């Protein structure tokens, strides 16, 4: 549906065919047809490919994409989507990213869908993606792993922290592949930002539903003179050149001088529970020389209402300052390593395709230290040692 919406918005199917051919997937053909869904017109994108009886691993898919003569940005975006998908599948099935077997989501049509979406973004020169709340559907769905609830476990994991809803329609309205594309590429979720729309496209799904089974894409430029809701192009360029990721956050701040300091740890915990990416406080001197604290929460725009509500409810503040801020961040991945204290997650930070930082997950280390009755530092050091051995083995 995403690729279909780009075709409907004006991307030539022949351009897509030429680009997808570079993946060298055997006997794959692409087509597009005009259809109506609940009396609205759209384009259905069709991928035809021979039956495949062997599931692919992440490394197989990365090899296919990396070897293709596509632009660097298309390949990086596509590989990031599949890595995110692998992380979600690994988590819900209790395995490692490298051991995940991609069945439906590793088939030729899923590879075409992911890479095709990235080709569409490049064709229209899209810098930032904004996504509405996502309808996930309901009921159950039959897949390679058997009968699963809707949203499927991998879909639910991929959409953690994203605004979702269900109208009660029975069926899978968001697949793991679609969830991976949207959650990886989106700068933010919620309402459409202020923009001047230049092209609109409707991508059609296969099913006939009561509501139009269509995905709409609106392509345009930011309307705000100050560039609100968009990441500055310089920031995007720097992040792209470095092999990092660009985005934006909202910084929520307030100064307090009349709150019991014993309540501050609870406040920061509640801010994080409400959707803040981070929260902290520091001592300051306020008017009349009174001691106080400055409380700061950093959150994605879609969590702003929840975070502000939590700040008002759980502190004594009477007012809050807001500031949008661009940011550049490393792409992150959690890798599980085996230690004598059990499996420990290690968070990796990537600059391009290179790991430049890695640190064991605190909660995993703390739980293992408590379970085995050993110092936290010992578990931490053991996890880091195991990771380095594993990383050196994979590098060789």
N, C-alpha and C positions, 0 to 999 in steps of 0.2 A: 504493500500500500504506500509506503514511503517513496519507493522508486517510481511507482505509478503516478504519484502526485507531482514528482519532478517532470515526468514526461508530459503530463497534462498541462503543466505550467510553461512548457516550451522547450524542454531538452529533447533534441531529436533522438529517436530510437536508434538510428544508424550510428550516432556518436557513441551511444551506450554500447552498442554491439562491438564497435571498433575497440573500445576500451576494455570491455570484458573479455574479448578474444585474447588479450595479452596475458590473462590468467592461465591460458592453455588447458582449460578443463575439457576433457574429451567429449565430443558429441553434445555439447550444450548449445541450445538455440534460444533466442529471446524473441518475444513478440509483445505487442500491446494492442488492446481493443477498446473501443468506446462502448461503455455500458451505462445503464441507469440503475440506481439503487434508491428505492422509495421515491421515485420520480425526479431524482437529481442525477445529472450526467457526471461521469467521471471516466478515468482510464484504468483498466485492469492490466497489470504487468504480469506476463506469463513466462516462466522459465521451464523449458523442456530439457530433460536429461535422462540418460539411461539409469536403470536401477543399480544401486550400489549396495553391496553386501558387507563392506568393510567400514567400520567406524574410524574416523580420523581423530588424532590427538591434536592438541594445540600446536605442537611443533610442526606437524604436517601442514596445518593451515597457514602458519607463519611462513613456512618455506614456500608454499604456493604463492602467497601474496608478495613476499620479499623478492622472489625471482621474476615477478612480472615487470614489464617495462611501463610502469605507471608512475605518476608523479610521487615525490617523496611524501607530500602531505596526504594524498589519498592512501598510501600504504600505511603511514603512521596512524592515521585515524582508524583504518580498518583493523589493524593489528591490536590497537588499544581496545576496540570493541570486543574482539574475540578473547583478549586476555581478561577483560572484565567478566565476560560470559563464563570463561573457564573458572575464575575465582568463585563465582556464584554456584556453579555446578559442583565444584569441589567441596564447598562448604555444606551444601544440602545433602550430599552423598557421603560425607565423611571421608574424603580422600584428598589427594594432593592435586595441584594444578596440572602437573605433568602426567598424572595417571588418569585424568578425566578422558572418557571416551565420548566424543561428540557423535551422536547418532543423527537425529533430525537436524540439529543445529550445526552439524558438520557436513551435511550433504551439499551437493553442488549448488542447489538453489539457495541455500542459506548463505553460502559464500558470495554468490552473485548479489543477493539482497543487501548484504553488509557493504560490499565493495561498491555496488551500484548506488547506495545512499551517499557514500563518500564522493563518488564521481559527480553526483548531482549537486552536492555542496560546492565542489570545485567549479563545475560548469557555470553556476550562478554567482560564483565568487562570494560565497557566504562566509562571513567572519564569526558571527555569533548566532547561536540557536536558542530559541525560547519555546517552551512546550507547555501546553495547557495541562490541567489535571487529567489524569489518565483513567479511562474506563477499563476495568480489568475483566468484567464479565462475572459469571457465577456458575455454580454447579460443579461438574467434574469433566475431565477430558481424558481420553485414552491415548497414551503415548508409548514409546518404546519401553519405558519403565513400568507400564501397567496403568491402572486407573489412578489419576491424580486429581486433587482438588484444584479449583480455579480461584485465584491465579495459581498456576503451577509453582511448586516450591522455588525453582530458580527464578521465575518471574517475580515472585514476592521478594526474594532476596535482592534482586537487581533494583527493585523499586523502593527499597528501604530508604526512608527520608524524603520520598517524593510524594506529592499529593495525588492520591488515587481515589476512585469511587466505583460503585457498582449500581446500576439501575435495576438489577434483578434479572437482567437478560441471561438466560442459561446458555453457556458456551464460553469458549476462550476468546476474548476480545483483544487481549494483549499477549503475544507469544514471548518466550524468552529472547528470541532474536530481536523482536521489536523493542522490548524493554531494554536490551543491551545497547541498541543503537541510540535510543532516546536518552537513557541515563548517562551514557558516555559523552555524547555530543552536546547536551543541553548546558547552556550557561546558567539557566534558571528555569523555574517552573511557576506557573500561575497565569495571570492575565497577560494578554498581548501587550507588549511595550508600545510606547508612542513611536509610530513609524509611518513613512509614506510608502504604501504598497504599490509595487510595479508589476507583479505577476501573481496569479493565484492558480493553484492546481488541486485537483481532487483525485486521490488514489483509491481505487475501489477494492474492497475485499470480495471474497468468493461467495460468502453466505448472503442470503436475503434476510434481513432483520426488519423489525417494526420501524426502527429509526434508520436513516440513511447509513449504510455500512461504508462510510467514506472517511478518508483522512485528508484534511485540508492543509495545504502549505501556502503561506503568504510570504512573498519575498519582497524586500524593499530596503529602504535606508532609514536610519534613525531620524526622528523628527525633532528631537530636543536639541536646541542650540548648544547646550552644555554637555551633550553626549550621554545623558543619563540612560540607563538600561543597556548600554553597550560598553564593551571593553575598548579602551583607547587603542587605535590601530598601531601605535608605537609599541604598546605593551604586547599586543598580539604578535607583532613582528619579532620583538626581542625573544619572546617565549618560543616562537616557532624556530628561530635560528639556534637557540640553545638546546632545543629538543625537550622543552618543558611545556607546561600547560598554563594558559591564561584564563582568568576568570574575574569575577567581582564578588564582593561581600558587603554587608552592611555592618558598620561598627556602632554598637549601641552603648552609650556611656551615661553615667550619672555620678554625682558627688553626694555623699551622705555624711552627716555629722551627728545624727540622733538615733542610730541603730545599735542594738546590743551586738558587740563584735562576735559573740558566741554564735550568732545566727548567720554570719557571713559564709562559712563553708556550706551550709545548707542552701543558701541563695545561689552560689555558683553551681552547685549540683542540680538545682531545679532549672537553672538557665540552660544547662547542657541537656537535661532531659527534655526541655521544650524545643530543642532543635539547634541550639547554639553549637558552633564548631569548637569554640573555646570560650572560657570565661575566667576572669581573674580580678583581683582587687589589690590596691596598693595604698599605703598611708599618704595622706596629704594634710596640709594646714589650710583651713578654710577661714572665712571672715571672722573678725574679732579674735583671731589666733586660736580658734577651736580646732582640735584634732578631728580628722575625718578620714574617709576612705573614698577612693575613686574606683567605681565598679565598671568593668568593661566586658561586654559580650560580643563575639564576632559570629555572624550568622549569614546563611544564604538568604536571598530576598524572600523566597517562599516561606521561610520560617520566621519572618520578621514579626508578624502579628502575634504569634505564639510566644516569642521571646520577650517582646515588649509587655505583653499581658503578664508574663511570669515576673518580670522586673517590678511591675507595679504591685502585684499581689504579695510578693515575698520580700519586699524591702519597704523602707519608710520614705522613699523618694516621692517628690511631688512633680518631677519633670525629668525628661530623658532627652539626650542629644543623639542625633542620627547622622551618620556620614557614610556615603558610599565610597568604596575604596577598591581600585583595581589590585590584582595580585598575580604573581607568577609562582607556580608551585611545581614541585617534582611529581611525576606520575608515580603512584604508589601501588605496592602489591604486598599481600601477606603470604609468606612462604612458611610452611610447616616443616620443622626439623625434629628429628627423633633424638632424644637425650635419655640419660639414665633416669630422669625425672618425668618421662613421658613426652608427648608432643608439645612443642612450644612454637608459637607463631613469631616470625621475625618480619618486621616491616621494612621493605626495601624502597629506596628512593631512586628513581631512574632519571638520568639526564640523557635524552635520546634513548638509545638502547643499552646504555651503560649504567650499572648499579654504582652509585657514588656514596650511598650511605645505607646502613642497615642497623637496626636496633631491635632487640627482643621485646615482645609485647609485655608490658608491665603486669597486666592482669593474669596472663598465663603463668608468668614467673612467680607471682605472689601466691596463686592457687597451688602451684607445684611445691613451693617452699613450705607452705602450711601443711600440705598433704604428707610430705616426707619429713617434716620437722627439721629442715636445714635452713641456713641463712639465705635470704633473698639474693644476695650478691653471688652466692655459689651457683644458683640456678641460672642467673643472668649470664655469668661467665661461661657456664657449660653450654648454654643455648648459642652464644656467640661463637664458641669454639666449633660446635657442630655445624653451624651455618657456614663458617669459613671453610671447613673441610668439604662440605657439600658443594659450595660455590666453586672452590678450586677444582673439584672433580668434574663439575659440569663445564667449566672453562676449558679444561683439557680434553 
